[in-house]
């Protein structure tokens, strides 16, 4: 389950845009075409299509033909913005990334799904459902399960005599010092400090580990006080870099580069802000990893005990100008069903896996994977997802998330590089938030 979708989204690398013919042909009309058929839908997401045989089964069951359009994540966001701004049709179902939920609620670009899906009945099986809810509106249905995790090389910790993984940041730091000494690692922890999205999400993750969120439900800064979780999280991250716990070169290392060139090559013993699915998709791949079957997911250490893990999943929703809403609803229900979610992740073997699909959105799907042999360490991930995964923002991502994230990653990078203090970085980010709120 190699999660290239995550790689492309976090590092800015664009996947090749393919199969654009069906979408392009439809984009010239601002109203439903007389030739559009109620027996077909266009689905535009940043994933390859499910196996044709399974899509054929859907068509047989519903009479609806699916025109699947796979567009690289960055290009897809541009496509959505261009089509919706021009009030033109481009798809009946499309990607709704967690970071876009606030923007889509404000612009009205996607139809709220409350009339088609029951939030109350789905919440217990889909822990990340709340990530797609703003002011009570369900903007998209989660169709994968992605969250920030901590990974550790069990062999390295065992060699250092650490037999029980610490659950506090203080204990984790002490253990890493032992691990580094025992394994000849000068800098045993990977945190990425390049000016990129991975640094922003790592701060949200660490803030959650300290017991809080960076923004309130009304999108006000909650990190300005030195006693706040957000302030403490930034301080801890920067100190980890300056103290040498993290490699100095990481000031310009992105998330994926850290996973593949440091953790996968055993240059570090742990990653504090890793992505769910990395063990199977990166560290256990013999052709590119020297730590096969050595790494594992561990509880994210927090201030006083296990910390929370922030969610960053993809969802799927229905654009405002969709031609076939009823067909799109049927497809979303099929694509996010318990059994199919497990199939996309490997339940029936590699032939039916959706390439780059990370993890199911449903706990019930994880149970199927566990029963089939704990595919992809399903039991470990399910436990983290059920008990510790949370939305990074209590009321969905703000409509100005892109500008906010840019301020976060720029200022934390500069604080780590010694170009500004923690107080200055915090003040600059808070000022950006207040300006964005004031401008609406």
C-alpha positions as CSV (number, residue, x, y, z in Angstrom):
1,X,0.0,0.0,0.0
2,X,2.5,2.6,-1.2
3,X,0.9,5.9,-0.3
4,X,2.1,8.2,-3.2
5,X,-1.0,10.3,-2.7
6,X,0.4,11.4,0.7
7,X,3.8,11.9,-0.8
8,X,2.5,14.1,-3.5
9,X,0.4,16.2,-1.2
10,X,2.9,16.8,1.5
11,X,6.0,17.4,-0.6
12,X,4.5,19.3,-3.5
13,X,5.6,16.6,-6.0
14,X,2.8,16.4,-8.7
15,X,1.6,13.1,-9.9
16,X,0.9,12.9,-13.7
17,X,-2.6,13.9,-14.6
18,X,-4.2,11.2,-16.6
19,X,-7.6,10.4,-18.0
20,X,-8.7,14.0,-18.4
21,X,-10.7,13.5,-21.6
22,X,-14.0,12.8,-19.9
23,X,-13.7,15.7,-17.5
24,X,-12.4,18.1,-20.1
25,X,-15.3,17.4,-22.4
26,X,-17.8,18.3,-19.7
27,X,-16.2,21.5,-18.5
28,X,-17.6,23.7,-21.1
29,X,-21.1,23.8,-19.8
30,X,-22.4,25.7,-16.8
31,X,-25.6,23.7,-16.6
32,X,-26.5,20.1,-17.1
33,X,-26.2,19.0,-20.7
34,X,-29.2,17.5,-22.5
35,X,-26.9,14.7,-23.5
36,X,-25.8,13.8,-19.9
37,X,-27.1,10.5,-18.8
38,X,-28.5,9.6,-15.4
39,X,-26.8,6.2,-15.8
40,X,-23.3,7.6,-15.6
41,X,-21.2,9.6,-13.3
42,X,-17.7,11.2,-13.4
43,X,-15.5,10.7,-10.4
44,X,-12.4,13.0,-10.0
45,X,-10.0,12.0,-7.2
46,X,-6.2,11.7,-6.7
47,X,-6.3,7.9,-6.7
48,X,-6.1,5.4,-9.5
49,X,-9.4,3.6,-10.1
50,X,-10.5,0.5,-8.3
51,X,-10.1,-2.7,-10.4
52,X,-12.3,-2.7,-13.5
53,X,-14.0,-5.9,-12.4
54,X,-15.2,-4.3,-9.2
55,X,-16.4,-1.1,-10.9
56,X,-18.3,-3.4,-13.3
57,X,-19.9,-5.0,-10.3
58,X,-21.1,-1.6,-9.2
59,X,-22.5,-0.9,-12.6
60,X,-24.3,-4.2,-12.6
61,X,-25.8,-3.5,-9.2
62,X,-26.8,0.1,-9.9
63,X,-27.0,0.6,-13.6
64,X,-24.5,3.5,-13.2
65,X,-21.3,3.6,-15.3
66,X,-18.3,5.3,-13.6
67,X,-16.0,7.5,-15.6
68,X,-12.9,7.6,-13.3
69,X,-10.6,10.6,-13.6
70,X,-7.3,10.3,-11.7
71,X,-5.6,13.7,-11.3
72,X,-2.5,14.5,-9.2
73,X,-3.6,16.1,-5.8
74,X,-2.2,19.6,-6.5
75,X,-3.6,19.7,-10.1
76,X,-7.0,18.5,-8.8
77,X,-7.2,21.4,-6.3
78,X,-6.6,23.8,-9.2
79,X,-9.2,21.9,-11.3
80,X,-11.8,22.2,-8.6
81,X,-11.2,25.9,-8.0
82,X,-11.2,26.7,-11.7
83,X,-14.4,24.8,-12.4
84,X,-16.3,26.0,-9.4
85,X,-15.2,29.7,-9.8
86,X,-16.4,29.5,-13.4
87,X,-19.7,27.7,-12.3
88,X,-19.0,24.9,-14.7
89,X,-19.5,21.1,-14.4
90,X,-16.4,18.9,-14.0
91,X,-17.5,15.9,-12.0
92,X,-20.3,14.3,-10.0
93,X,-18.1,13.3,-7.1
94,X,-14.7,14.7,-6.3
95,X,-11.9,14.8,-3.7
96,X,-12.5,16.8,-0.5
97,X,-9.2,17.1,1.3
98,X,-9.3,17.7,5.1
99,X,-7.6,21.0,4.6
100,X,-10.2,22.3,2.2
101,X,-13.3,21.7,4.3
102,X,-13.6,25.2,5.7
103,X,-13.0,26.7,2.3
104,X,-15.7,24.6,0.6
105,X,-18.2,25.3,3.3
106,X,-17.7,29.0,3.0
107,X,-17.8,29.0,-0.8
108,X,-20.7,26.5,-1.1
109,X,-18.7,24.6,-3.8
110,X,-19.8,21.2,-2.4
111,X,-23.3,20.0,-1.4
112,X,-23.7,19.2,2.3
113,X,-24.2,15.5,2.6
114,X,-26.3,15.5,5.8
115,X,-29.5,14.4,3.9
116,X,-27.7,11.4,2.5
117,X,-25.5,10.2,5.4
118,X,-26.3,9.9,9.1
119,X,-23.5,11.6,11.1
120,X,-24.8,10.1,14.4
121,X,-24.8,6.5,13.1
122,X,-21.4,6.8,11.3
123,X,-19.3,8.6,13.9
124,X,-18.5,5.5,15.9
125,X,-17.3,3.6,12.9
126,X,-15.6,6.5,11.2
127,X,-13.4,8.3,13.8
128,X,-12.3,10.9,11.3
129,X,-15.8,11.9,10.1
130,X,-15.6,15.1,12.3
131,X,-12.7,16.3,10.2
132,X,-15.2,16.9,7.3
133,X,-17.9,18.7,9.4
134,X,-18.1,22.5,9.7
135,X,-20.9,24.2,11.6
136,X,-22.8,20.9,11.5
137,X,-22.5,20.5,7.7
138,X,-20.9,17.3,6.4
139,X,-18.9,18.5,3.4
140,X,-17.4,15.2,2.4
141,X,-17.3,11.6,3.4
142,X,-13.9,10.3,4.5
143,X,-12.7,7.6,2.0
144,X,-9.4,6.8,3.5
145,X,-7.9,6.9,7.0
146,X,-4.7,9.0,7.3
147,X,-3.3,10.4,10.5
148,X,0.0,11.4,12.0
149,X,1.8,8.7,14.0
150,X,5.1,7.9,15.7
151,X,7.3,5.1,14.4
152,X,10.3,3.5,16.1
153,X,12.9,1.0,15.1
154,X,12.3,-1.8,17.7
155,X,15.8,-3.3,17.1
156,X,17.6,0.0,17.9
157,X,15.6,0.5,21.1
158,X,16.2,-3.1,22.1
159,X,19.9,-2.8,21.6
160,X,19.9,0.2,23.9
161,X,18.1,-1.8,26.6
162,X,14.8,0.1,26.2
163,X,12.2,-2.7,26.4
164,X,9.2,-0.6,27.1
165,X,8.4,2.3,24.8
166,X,8.1,5.6,26.8
167,X,4.7,7.4,26.6
168,X,5.9,10.8,27.7
169,X,8.1,13.2,25.7
170,X,10.5,13.5,28.6
171,X,10.9,9.7,28.8
172,X,11.0,9.5,25.0
173,X,13.9,12.0,24.8
174,X,15.9,10.2,27.5
175,X,15.3,6.8,25.7
176,X,16.5,8.3,22.4
177,X,19.7,9.5,24.0
178,X,20.4,5.9,25.0
179,X,19.4,4.6,21.6
180,X,21.6,7.0,19.9
181,X,24.6,6.1,22.0
182,X,24.0,2.4,21.7
183,X,23.6,2.5,17.9
184,X,26.2,5.1,17.0
185,X,23.6,7.7,16.0
186,X,24.5,11.3,16.8
187,X,21.0,12.4,16.0
188,X,18.4,9.6,16.5
189,X,15.1,11.5,15.9
190,X,13.5,12.6,12.6
191,X,11.5,15.8,12.6
192,X,11.3,17.6,9.3
193,X,11.9,21.4,9.4
194,X,11.8,22.3,5.7
195,X,9.3,25.0,4.8
196,X,6.6,22.6,3.7
197,X,3.2,21.3,4.8
198,X,4.8,18.4,6.7
199,X,6.2,21.0,9.2
200,X,2.7,22.5,9.7
201,X,1.0,19.2,10.4
202,X,3.8,18.2,12.7
203,X,3.2,21.2,14.9
204,X,-0.6,20.4,15.0
205,X,0.4,16.9,16.0
206,X,2.8,18.0,18.7
207,X,0.2,20.5,20.0
208,X,-2.3,17.6,20.3
209,X,0.3,15.6,22.1
210,X,0.6,18.4,24.6
211,X,-3.2,18.3,25.0
212,X,-4.6,21.1,22.9
213,X,-5.3,22.6,19.4
214,X,-3.7,25.5,17.7
215,X,-7.0,27.2,16.9
216,X,-10.3,27.4,18.7
217,X,-13.7,26.5,17.2
218,X,-14.0,30.1,16.2
219,X,-10.5,30.0,14.6
220,X,-8.9,32.2,17.2
221,X,-5.2,31.6,18.1
222,X,-4.8,29.3,21.1
223,X,-1.0,29.2,21.1
224,X,0.1,32.7,22.2
225,X,0.6,32.0,25.9
226,X,3.9,30.2,26.9
227,X,1.7,27.9,29.0
228,X,-0.4,26.8,26.0
229,X,0.0,23.4,24.3
230,X,0.8,25.1,21.0
231,X,3.6,27.3,22.4
232,X,5.0,24.3,24.4
233,X,4.9,22.1,21.3
234,X,6.8,24.6,19.1
235,X,9.4,25.1,21.9
236,X,9.9,21.3,22.2
237,X,10.3,20.9,18.5
238,X,12.8,23.7,18.1
239,X,14.7,22.6,21.2
240,X,14.9,19.0,19.8
241,X,16.5,20.4,16.7
242,X,18.9,22.8,18.4
243,X,20.0,20.3,21.0
244,X,21.1,17.8,18.4
245,X,18.3,15.2,19.0
246,X,17.4,15.9,15.3
247,X,19.9,16.0,12.5
248,X,21.1,19.5,11.6
249,X,20.5,18.8,7.9
250,X,16.8,18.4,8.7
251,X,16.4,22.2,8.5
252,X,15.8,21.6,4.8
253,X,14.4,18.1,4.9
254,X,10.8,17.4,3.9
255,X,8.7,14.7,5.4
256,X,9.0,12.0,2.7
257,X,12.7,12.7,2.3
258,X,13.2,12.1,6.0
259,X,11.2,8.8,5.9
260,X,13.1,7.4,2.9
261,X,16.7,8.7,3.5
262,X,16.8,8.7,7.3
263,X,14.4,6.2,8.9
264,X,14.4,3.7,6.0
265,X,18.3,3.8,6.0
266,X,18.6,3.4,9.8
267,X,20.2,6.8,10.2
268,X,17.6,7.6,12.8
269,X,15.7,5.4,15.2
270,X,12.3,7.1,15.4
271,X,10.1,9.5,13.5
272,X,7.9,11.7,15.6
273,X,5.5,12.9,12.8
274,X,5.2,9.9,10.5
275,X,2.2,8.9,8.3
276,X,0.0,6.0,8.9
277,X,0.8,3.3,6.3
278,X,4.6,4.1,6.2
279,X,5.6,0.8,7.7
280,X,4.1,-1.2,4.9
281,X,4.7,1.3,2.1
282,X,8.2,2.5,2.9
283,X,10.1,0.7,5.7
284,X,9.1,-2.9,4.8
285,X,10.0,-2.5,1.1
286,X,13.3,-4.5,0.6
287,X,14.3,-2.6,-2.6
288,X,14.6,0.7,-0.8
289,X,14.8,0.0,2.9
290,X,17.5,-1.5,5.2
291,X,15.1,-1.8,8.2
292,X,12.6,-4.3,6.8
293,X,10.5,-5.8,9.7
294,X,12.2,-3.6,12.3
295,X,9.9,-0.6,12.5
296,X,6.6,-0.4,14.3
297,X,3.9,2.1,15.2
298,X,4.1,3.2,18.8
299,X,1.9,5.4,20.9
300,X,2.7,9.1,20.3
301,X,4.4,10.4,23.5
302,X,2.7,13.3,25.2
303,X,3.3,15.7,28.0
304,X,2.1,13.4,30.8
305,X,1.1,10.2,28.9
306,X,0.2,9.0,25.4
307,X,-0.7,11.9,23.1
308,X,-3.3,12.3,20.5
309,X,-2.8,11.8,16.7
310,X,-4.2,14.4,14.3
311,X,-6.1,13.3,11.3
312,X,-5.3,14.4,7.7
313,X,-7.5,12.2,5.5
314,X,-9.0,12.5,2.1
315,X,-12.8,12.6,1.6
316,X,-15.1,12.5,-1.3
317,X,-18.0,14.9,-1.9
318,X,-20.5,16.2,-4.5
319,X,-19.7,19.4,-6.3
320,X,-22.5,22.0,-6.4
321,X,-22.8,21.6,-10.2
322,X,-22.9,17.8,-10.3
323,X,-25.2,16.4,-13.0
324,X,-26.1,13.2,-11.2
325,X,-26.4,13.7,-7.5
326,X,-28.3,10.5,-6.9
327,X,-25.7,8.5,-8.8
328,X,-22.9,10.1,-6.9
329,X,-24.5,9.3,-3.5
330,X,-24.8,5.6,-4.5
331,X,-21.2,5.6,-5.6
332,X,-19.9,7.2,-2.4
333,X,-21.9,4.7,-0.3
334,X,-20.4,1.8,-2.3
335,X,-16.9,3.2,-2.3
336,X,-16.8,3.8,1.4
337,X,-18.6,0.6,2.5
338,X,-17.0,-1.6,5.1
339,X,-16.1,-4.5,2.8
340,X,-14.9,-2.3,-0.1
341,X,-12.7,-0.1,2.2
342,X,-11.0,-3.3,3.4
343,X,-10.6,-4.6,-0.2
344,X,-8.9,-1.4,-1.3
345,X,-6.4,-2.0,1.5
346,X,-5.6,-5.6,0.6
347,X,-8.4,-7.8,2.1
348,X,-8.7,-9.9,-1.1
349,X,-5.0,-9.7,-2.0
350,X,-3.0,-7.4,-4.2
351,X,-5.1,-7.8,-7.3
352,X,-7.9,-5.7,-5.9
353,X,-5.9,-3.1,-4.0
354,X,-6.4,0.5,-5.0
355,X,-2.8,1.7,-5.8
356,X,-1.6,4.3,-3.2
357,X,-4.6,3.7,-1.0
358,X,-3.4,4.1,2.7
359,X,-5.9,2.8,5.2
360,X,-9.7,2.3,5.5
361,X,-11.9,5.0,6.9
362,X,-13.9,2.5,8.9
363,X,-13.0,0.6,12.1
364,X,-15.3,-2.2,10.8
365,X,-13.0,-2.5,7.8
366,X,-9.9,-2.7,10.0
367,X,-11.6,-5.6,11.8
368,X,-11.9,-7.5,8.5
369,X,-8.2,-6.9,7.9
370,X,-7.3,-8.1,11.4
371,X,-9.4,-11.2,11.0
372,X,-7.7,-11.9,7.6
373,X,-4.2,-11.9,9.3
374,X,-3.6,-8.4,10.6
375,X,-2.9,-7.0,7.1
376,X,-0.6,-4.0,7.2
377,X,-0.5,-4.0,11.0
378,X,-4.2,-3.3,11.0
379,X,-4.7,-4.0,14.7
380,X,-2.0,-1.5,15.8
381,X,-3.3,1.2,13.5
382,X,-6.9,0.6,14.4
383,X,-6.1,1.0,18.1
384,X,-4.5,4.4,17.4
385,X,-7.3,5.5,15.1
386,X,-10.1,4.5,17.6
387,X,-8.6,5.9,20.7
388,X,-6.3,8.7,19.7
389,X,-7.0,10.2,16.3
390,X,-8.6,13.6,16.3
391,X,-9.3,16.4,13.9
392,X,-6.5,19.1,13.8
393,X,-9.1,21.8,14.2
394,X,-12.3,21.5,16.4
395,X,-14.5,23.1,13.7
396,X,-12.9,21.9,10.5
397,X,-10.0,23.5,8.7
398,X,-10.4,27.3,8.4
399,X,-11.4,28.7,5.0
400,X,-8.0,30.4,4.8
401,X,-6.0,27.3,5.7
402,X,-3.5,27.7,2.9
403,X,-2.3,31.1,4.1
404,X,-2.3,29.9,7.7
405,X,-0.2,26.9,7.0
406,X,2.3,29.0,5.0
407,X,2.7,31.3,8.0
408,X,3.1,28.3,10.3
409,X,5.8,26.5,8.3
410,X,7.7,29.6,7.5
411,X,8.0,30.9,11.1
412,X,8.7,27.5,12.7
413,X,11.5,26.9,10.1
414,X,13.0,30.3,10.9
415,X,12.8,29.7,14.7
416,X,14.6,26.4,14.2
417,X,17.2,28.1,12.0
418,X,17.8,30.7,14.7
419,X,16.5,33.6,12.6
420,X,13.8,34.4,15.1
421,X,12.8,33.5,18.6
422,X,9.9,31.2,19.6
423,X,8.0,34.3,20.9
424,X,8.5,36.1,17.5
425,X,7.4,33.0,15.6
426,X,4.3,32.7,17.7
427,X,3.5,36.4,17.4
428,X,3.9,36.3,13.6
429,X,1.6,33.3,13.2
430,X,-1.0,34.8,15.5
431,X,-0.9,38.1,13.6
432,X,-1.5,36.3,10.4
433,X,-4.5,34.5,11.9
434,X,-6.0,37.7,13.2
435,X,-5.6,39.4,9.8
436,X,-7.1,36.4,8.0
437,X,-10.1,36.4,10.4
438,X,-10.6,40.1,10.0
439,X,-10.6,39.9,6.2
440,X,-13.3,37.2,6.3
